[in-house]
Amino acid sequence: MKANSTRNMVRFAIVQLSDYRRFADGVAHCAVVLPVRPAPDLVELVHSVGFELVVGDDGTYVRITSDGTADLR
């Protein structure tokens, strides 16, 4: 989990996960985990590279879908 949801942290998470994924055997599913929901353009950025987005929300964590809605599965 990153310390905050700024543009720099989101970009850093994407690069870091991309680097780690190179060493995974088989298919690696990546998720950026942030303490709060980032700006809408950053939600789009995370999904544009094929990663999931999980954010803190009232003491729990929720998955944010590509259209920006919270998925509680």
Secondary structure, 3 states (H helix, E strand, C coil): CCCCCCHHHHHHHHHHHHHHHCCCCCCCCCEEEECCCCCHHHHHHHHHCCCEEEEEECCEEEEECCCCCEECC
